[in-house]
Each structure stands twice: as C-alpha cells, then as structure tokens.
C-alpha cells in the first residue's frame, strides 16, 4: 500500500509539472468579520461553534495547508479572553458580551491547528475600531474616554496613528496575545491609514499640528506607521523571540510611473495611499514575512499578478514572501496561455519557480473549505498532495537535537512508532513537532525525498499499522526528525524493523 500511494502521488505531482517542494508555506486566511455563521453558531451553544472551527481547520489540513491565519481582532475587539478589549460582536452578536458558556476561540483554534501539525498565526487589524456607522461601542471604550486620539473617516472610527499612546495600547494587545497564547506568529493585514475615499481628507490636522514638526504630511504619516511596526516587532521578540511577525500588504508598493523602483502596474499604492512603506520594514528587519495580496488575475491590465509576483520576488529585501492568492478569481478565470480552465496551476508553479517566494496564502479559506470549483481537490491531490514543512527561519546553522529511543511498540492490537526528545526549555530550539518518514525497500534514506514524509505531528508517536503483525513491515525503514519553534529540522534518527 505504501508503494502504491507513493507511485500515485508521484504521478499526480508529475502531472502538475514537478514534484512538490519539501519546504513551503501553505496558509489560509479565516476571517470572522462579516462572517455571521460564527455568531449564529455561538447562539446555539459554544460546542456548535467549536465544531465549526475544528471542521474548517480539518478541511484546510486535508487540502494540504500547513498554516491557519485566524482573525482575532478585527475592530479593536477580541475573539479571545482579554482584559483590554471587549468581546467581538462577530463571535457573540454584541460587542462586549461574553460567550455562554465561557470559552476561548483563539486558544481552541491553536489547539486544533497544532494537533494537526499546523501553525496558527493570530491575525489583528491594528487601527480599525468600527466597520460601519451602526456599531455601538461600550461606554468605557478608549475612543470615548480619549476622543482626541481617534478620528472618523468614511463613517468608520480609527485610532490616529500619530499618538504614541495608541501605539502603546496596540502593542499591549500584541504582547498580551504573544505572552499568553502559543501562537506561531502575529499577523496584520493591509489596513494602515484608511483606504482613500474620493473627495474626503483624513481628519488628522490637529495631530499633524501637534506632532508634525514641519515634516511633509505624507512622510509624517508613513513615519507614524513605521514607529508602530518597529514597536510591534520589539514587543513580539522581547516576549517570545521565535514568534514571527508577518504583514499582508496591498499588492502594489508603488507603480513604476511614480517611482522607477516600482512595478509595471497602475493601481493604488501602499506607499502613497495607505502610508505603508513595507519594503522599509523588511529592510530594517522589523517583519519576518510579507504576504502581498496579489488578488488579480495573471494578466489583469492594471495589476497583472504574473508580473507582480516577479516584482515582489526581486524586492523581497531579505524576508520570505508568501503570495496572497484570491481563490475565487483564480478558479473563475481561464489561463489560455497554459490551456487551463483556471489559473491555479500556473500561479502555484510561478510561486515555486521564484527563489524568494516561499509559498502561498489562500484568500479566503472558506472558498477552499467549500471546495469552490474543485479547488480543495486540486490542492489535496495535486498541488499540495505531499506534506510540506513551513520555511525555517532564524540562525539556520542551529538545529534541534535528534530524537532518541526510536522504536516500534505493540499497543492495543496496533503497532506504533514511538520516540523521546529533550525537555522543553522555553527556547527557540525546543523540539515541538516531528517529521515521520517511511522508506520502502531499496529506497535511500533521504530527508529530501518528499514522497517519504508521512506526517508532521506534535505527538511523540505515529500509528504504523492497525494490526500488530510486524512481518508486514519487513524491509521498511522509518526515520524521525525534530522541528524546533523556528521550523529548523534535526538530523534523522533511523529504525529498521
């Protein structure tokens, strides 16, 4: 059976054009804002919503994803137990109302992701306070106690990025999440200064007068955002050095007609419209990865994602780039150059051909879990049909200690592969997940053989057989390695039954 599965997987990979890489970020965004199913299920009881979240994560895992980007703070609120901000109305139906019985969606999502060997990135929106004029804020909300630190734009309320008190408050939230939860990353999206609305000016004249110190208005706004990004980075790394900081910016930094360093595009610019100089953040080492939202079709005239992928690869500034892919546009549009009915294969292939592109993030995850136009099947059986380790980071010369005492054990009429590791010490190099390999007779024990990887798991055991006849395992060699918190892999420990 192992041989048949390996051959079938290899044929599918060859049909896709090449074998899948061993290292690849395969993420999916799960947003709660605008998703009424969360509050509807919570009103039926916490267990119903738990079942839904677990099912969504499980479906993404079956589609070959290895990371969940789960929204926990869409509008200065909390999808987790917080001493600083009110419960999100998207979870309970009313801002400030706690779920009954009380439970913690973030903690639950982390547990569900980790037990499947997946990462969980906690996704926050830093500045947005409301998303519509109808929202009612609690009486003790900071925007009511300190209205001068906020502004209203396009019928929404935002933290004014100019105030150090706001940066401190946002970083308090970040530090609280990082310290109390076993998250793998803190992730923020593309909303910095609000997206521009024709004919409307951002009402920050008072704060500019107070703090501008003669700077150009646009440069001053960018500087305000820079200060937050640097402070967020420091808050994360001082709390847990292994927790990454990722940003998912709008897909265009600047257009070439504005700046010779820009891309061959003609759309809204991060640098000028949102006051977000994401390349500076990467160059300064303030972020660990960027996931630019290349939501357009491959050859969309104003913003061709085919060319923008090359631009981001060439301007990565030393950080990993994961391409944000729009599932709906990808599956709804044909790729005539490749003769395909959709753009999925070309976009995945492109992401693997460019050396600084280290994976993809699917927007949004619900289109994947709903298997829109067969996208989940295509990912599960072709493009993500092998287990992928997320990219390693940090000092790559360091690696965790190999596992020890690797052995097969009979238990409850079954055969398990079991092993031991060094104790967890609260450091980046702690062994927290394990890679199990299986090599059939005649195969070289090669850690680069992606077809040999059976599972990525946090457990120190792996079910090898449903019955305890060890003769069926004759000729098979098992190997196990440890992954640390930075996804660095140990050497293999090998067992021949």
N, C-alpha and C positions, 0 to 999 in steps of 0.2 A: 504494500500500500504506500509506503514511504517513497519507493521508486516511482510508482505511478503518479503520485502527487507532484513529485519533483519534475517529471517529464512534462506533465500537463502545465505546470506553472511556467516552465521554460518555454514551451510552445506559445503560450499566451504572451509572454514577455517579448519573444521574437516577433510575434505578430504586431506588437506595439512599436517595434523598431529597434529596441535594445533592452538589455536586462535592466531591471530597476536598480538604482543605487542603494548601497548599504546605509549611507547617511543621507537623510532628507527630512526637512521639516514638513509635516503634513497636518496643517492646522485647520480649524473651522471655527468661525465666529457663531456664538449662540447669544443673541441679544434678547433682553427682556422688555425693553421699551417698545411700545406698540404691539406687544405680543399678549393679547388678552387671555390666551389659554393658561398662563401662569396664575393669574388671579382667579379665573374661573375654576381651575382645578383645586386651588388652595381653599376656596369656599366650600368645596366638597370634602375637605379634610387634608391634612398635611401628607398623609400616605399617598393620596392620589397624585399630588404634585411630585413627591419623591419618585413615584413610579415613572412619571413622565420624564423627569430629568435623567433618571437612570437609563430609560429606554433610548433617549436621544443620544446619550454618550455611547451606549452599546451599539447603536446603528452606525455611528461615525467610526467606532472601532472596527466594526465588521467591514466598513468601506476602506479600511487601511489607514485611517488617520491616527496620528500619534500625539496630538495636542488639541486641547479644548481651550478656546478663548472665551471665557464666560463673563458676561456683563454683570457687575455687582454694584456699580454706582453710576446710573445713567444721568441723574439730575440732582446732585447733592443729596442723595438718599442712599439707602443701604439695603442690599439683598443679603444681609448677614446681620448678626447681632452686633450692634455698635453703640458705644457710649457717646458718640459725637454727632451722628446724623440719624434722622428718622427712618423708619422702615419705608421701603419703596412701595408706592401705590400699585406698581406693576406686579408685586407679589401678593399684597393683601387687599387691594381695592381702594385703600385710603392711606395717604401718606401719614406715617406715624403710628398706624395700627399694627400691632404685632400679630403674627400668625398664631392661630389656636389649633392644637396645642403648639407651644413654642418650639421652634426648631431652627436650624441654621442652614439655608440653601447653599452658601459658599462652602461650608465645611462638608456638607453632603456631596456636592459636586466634586470636591477634591478627592474624597474617599472613593467615589465611583470611578473617577479618571485613574487614580493611582492604582487601584486594584486591577485595572486592565493594562497596566504598564504605560499609561498615557500621562502627558504633562497637563497641568492646569494653570493657565495664565489668567490672573484676575484683571478684568477689563474695567477701567474707570474713565469717565469723562471729567476732566479737571474743572472746567469753568461754568458749565451749563447748570442753572438752578431750576428752570422750568422749561417745558417744551411746548406749552400752549398758554394762552391768556386765561384759561378757565381754572388752572391749578390753584389750589388753596394751600398756602404754606402755614406751618404751625406758628403760633404767636411768639415762640422763643427762637425762631429761625434767625441766624446771623443777619440775613438781609433786612429783617425788621428791627433788629437791635442796632445795626450799624449800616443804615441805608446808603451812607456816603461811599461805602466800599463796593457798591453794586451799581449796575446800570441796566436799563431796559432797552432792548433793541428788537425790532421785528416782533413785538408783543411777547417777548421772552425776557427772562431775567438772567443776568450773567454776573459772576464775580468779575470785578475790574482787575485785570492782570497787573495794574500799576502798584497795587498795595502789597507791601511786604506782609502785612497781617493776613492777607488772603493766601499768599504763598505759604506762609507758616501753617495756616489751617489745612490747606490741601496736603501738605507734607506730613502733618499729624495723622491724617487719614491714611496716607500711604504707609507710614511707619507702623501704625496700628495693625493694618492688614498683614504687613510683612512679618511683624513680630508674633502675631497670634495664630497665623494660618500657615500651613505647609505648602504655600504656593511656589510654583516654579518660576514665575515671572509676574511683574506688574506691567500692564499693557494699557496705553492710552490711544485714542483714535484721532481723527483728523480735525476735531473742533477745538480751535485755539481762540483767537478773536473770531467773532461770529462771521459766517459766510455773508458776503455783502448783498444788500438789497438795493436795487436801483433807486436813486433819489434819497436815500437815507444815510445819514452820517452816524458813526458810532459816537454816542454822547459821553465822551471822556475828556471834555475840555477842562473841567475842574481838576481832574487828576493830572492832566498834562501841565496845567499851570502850576500845580503844586510840586510835581516831581520831574518835569521835563528837562529842566536845567539847560534850556537852549538847544537841545538835540532836535534834529529833524524828526517830525512827528512819526513817520513810518519807522525810522531807525529806533526810536524810543519804544514803540510798541514791540518791535522784534526783540529789543533788549529785555523788556519785561518778561516775554515768554522764555527767552534764553535763561533768565535768572531762575524761573520755575523749574525748567528741565534740569539744570545743574543741581538745584537743591533737591529735586526728587531723586536724582541719581544718588546723591550723597546719602539721603535718608534711607534708601534701599540698601546700599552697600555697607553702610555703617551698622545696619541691623543684621542682615544676612548677606555676606559677600557673594554667595552663589546665586541669589535670586536675580534674574535678569530684568532689564528694563527695555521694553520694546515700544515702538511708536508706529502707528499705521497712518501715514500722511496721505493727503490727496495726491493723486498720481503724477502731477506735474510740479516740479520745483520752480522752474521758470522756462518760458519759451525762448527760443533762440533769437527771435526778433527783438526781445527785451535785453537778453544777455547772451553773449557768444558762447557761454558755457552751458546754455540751456538746451532743451530738447527740440526736435522737429515736431512741434505741436502748436496749437493755437487755442489754448483754453485758460481757465482760471489758474492763477499761480499761487502756490503755497507762500512763497516769499513775499509777494506784494499784496495779496488779498487777505490772507489769514495771518500774516506776520510771523510765519514759521520758517526759520532757516534750518531745515532738518539736516542739510549737509554739514553745517557748522557743528551741530550736536554730535554727529558721527565723528567728525574730525577731532573734536575735543574729547572723545571717549565718554560722553555723557549717556549714550544709548548703546545697547548691546545688539539690537537688530532693528531694521526698518522693514515694514510690510506695506510698501506703497500700493495704493488702491488703483490698480490698472484694470478698471471695470469695463473698459471699452472693448469693442471687437478688434480683431487683429489689424484691420486696415481702415478703421474709422478715420475719416479725413482729418478732423480737428485734433484727435489724440489716438494715433494708432498704437495699440498695446504692443504690437510686434516690435516697433521701433523704441517705444518707451522701456521695454524690458532690457534692451541693449543699453539704453542711456543709464538706467539705474545700475546695471552691472558695471559700467565704466565709471560710475561716480559713487561707488559704494563707500568710499572713504574708510575702508578697513573693517566695516561691520558686515554681518550677514544680511543679505536681502532675501526676503520671502515675498513672493508676488501675491498680492490680493487679487483673486480671480472671481469675477461675477459669474455665478453658476448659470443664472437664467440667460444672460446674453451669450454665454459660451455654448449652451445647449440649443439655443433658439436660432443660431446663425450658422450657416454652412461655411465650410472652408474650401472654396473652389480650387485654390492653388494646390491643395493636398488631395482633392477629390473626396473629401469627407462631408458627411451631412451635418457635422457640428465642428466646433473649434477645439474640442477638448484635447485630442491627441497632439495637435500642433503646439498648443500652449504648454502642455506638460513637457513635450520634447524640448521646446525652447528653453524652459526653465532649467533643464538638465544639461544643456549644451553650454550655457554661460557660466564661467567659473565662480563668479561671486554671488550668483543666485543659488540659494541653498534649500529652496523648497517653495511651497505654495500654501496659501490660506484661502479657504473656500468661503465666499460670501454668497448667501449666508448658509449656515449649517443646516437649516430646516429644509432647504431645497435638496440638500444631499440626503437627509434622513427620509424625505418623501420620495426619493429616487426619481427626481424630475427628469423626464425623458431618458431614463435609464442611467443617469449619472453615477448613482451609487454602484450599480452593477459594473459599469465601465471601470470605476476606480477599484472595486473589490477584486475583479477578475483579470484586469489588465494593468492599469497604470499604478496601482498600489497593492498589487497582489502578493508582495513579499513584505516581511516585517522590516521596517526601517528604523534605525536608531536616529534620534534627533542629533543635529550637529553638536559637536563638542566645542567647548569654549574655555577661556582661561589659559593657564600655562599648560600647553599640550605636552610638555615634557614630563609632567606629573601624571601618574595613573594610580588607581586604587590597587590594593593588594589582591592577588588572585584568590579565588575561593579555595577552600580546603575541605578534606574529608568527603570528597565526591564519591557517592556510592549508590547502588540500586538497593531498594528495600521493598520487601513484600508487606503490604498493609491492606487489611480488609479485602483480601482476594484480588488486589491490584498490585501493579509494580510502579513505584515512584523513584525518580531520581532526586536525591537529596544532597545538600552540601551545607557547609558552615562558612562564616565570614568573620572578619574582625568586628569588634563592637562599634556601634555608632558613637561618635565623639562630638557631634555638632560642628563638623568642619566640611569644607567643600569636597574633600576627598573621601568622605563617608561612602561606603558601598550601599546604594539604596535600591538598585534594580539589577536584574541579572538577565543575561542573554544565553539561551539554551540552543545549542547546535546539535544536529544529528547527521552523521556521515555514514553513507551506506558502504558496503564492502567495495573496496577498490578506490574509493574517493580519498583524496589527500585531505588531511585535517587543515583546512584553510579558513581563517577568520574572514576572508574577503569573499567567500562563497555565500552570496545572499540567499541562495536556494536552500542552504543548510540551516538557516536560522528558523527555529520552531516557534519561539515566543520571547517576548520581552516582559518580564514579570517582577513584581516586588517580593514574591514569595521565595522561600529557600527550598522549594520542591517543585517537581514537574511530573504530572501523570504521564507515564510512558505507555502503559498498557492496561486495559480494562480487565485482563485476567493475569494470573501470576505464573504463566509458563515462560520461564526465562529463555527456553530454547529458541523461541521466535525472534529473539534479539541477537542471535549469533551473527557475528560479522559487523554489527552496527557499533560505531564508536560515538559516544556522547562527549560533548565538551560544554563547559560553562564558563562565562566570564562575568565580571562585576562591572557595573556602570556606577560612577560616582555622581554627585549632585551637579557636576559640570558636564555630564554625559561622556566623560573620558572612560575608556574601556581598559580593563586589566588584560593581562595575558590569559590564554586559555588554560583551564585545567581539564585534562582529558581522561576519560574512562572507557576501557574496552571490556564489555561484559564477558 
